[in-house]
Amino acid sequence: SSVRLYQKDKEIPNEILHKILEMAGKAPSAWNLQHWRFIVVTSQEQKEKLFPIAYNQKHVLDASAVVIVLGDTEADKVAAEVFEKAPEEARNILLKNINSAYSQGRAIGEREALKNASLGATQLMLAAKAAGVDSCPMTGFDHAAIVPALGIPERFIPVMMITLGYADGPAKPTDRFDIDRLVMHEKYEEKY
């Protein structure tokens, strides 16, 4: 469950936060281009700067850390480094395919950034839960305002904001569709 009420004075130890981020960085990604970058905000001053950008959602102030997940729209630029140790023939094919895909323009880069950085964000939340840390993913924030506020270069797009901390009481469960409504077998079928 997403947690919006945090114990205000309980900080996540640095080594645990580092481990969560390390695990998040091991998420799968298309061509292993690792499209995510994480801006970790722990100072109250920076959280107060984020508060209005997050439409005054209080858990941004109360969380131990706020992670802004960025997506790399030009992830093709790291391809040569990623495949540096691959056999030459395989490397050449991979680099050709990546360059061909990304040469189609920024829309492709943005689409890949959103999809793949979301995998990193999901893995971050799972890693946090495994470490006993609660989280809340947020897409409801001013995406245009956060760019200058945190000095984000044009290459990267803000994908998600994730609050991290220790829940102040049990999270309120939210209703979910029955799994039978969501799962189809072999082909699409209209359910409801």
Buried (B, 14 or more C-beta within 10 A) or exposed (E): EBBBBBBEEEBBEEEBBEBBBEBBBEBEBBBBBBBBBBBBBBEEEBBEBBBBBBEEBEBBBBBBBBBBBBBBBBBBBBBEEBBEEEEEEEBEEBBEEBEEBBEEEEEBBBEBBBBBBBBBBBBBBBBBEEBEBBBBBBEEBBBEBBBEBBEBEEBBBBBBBBBBBBBBEEBEEEEEEEEEEEEEEEEEEEEE
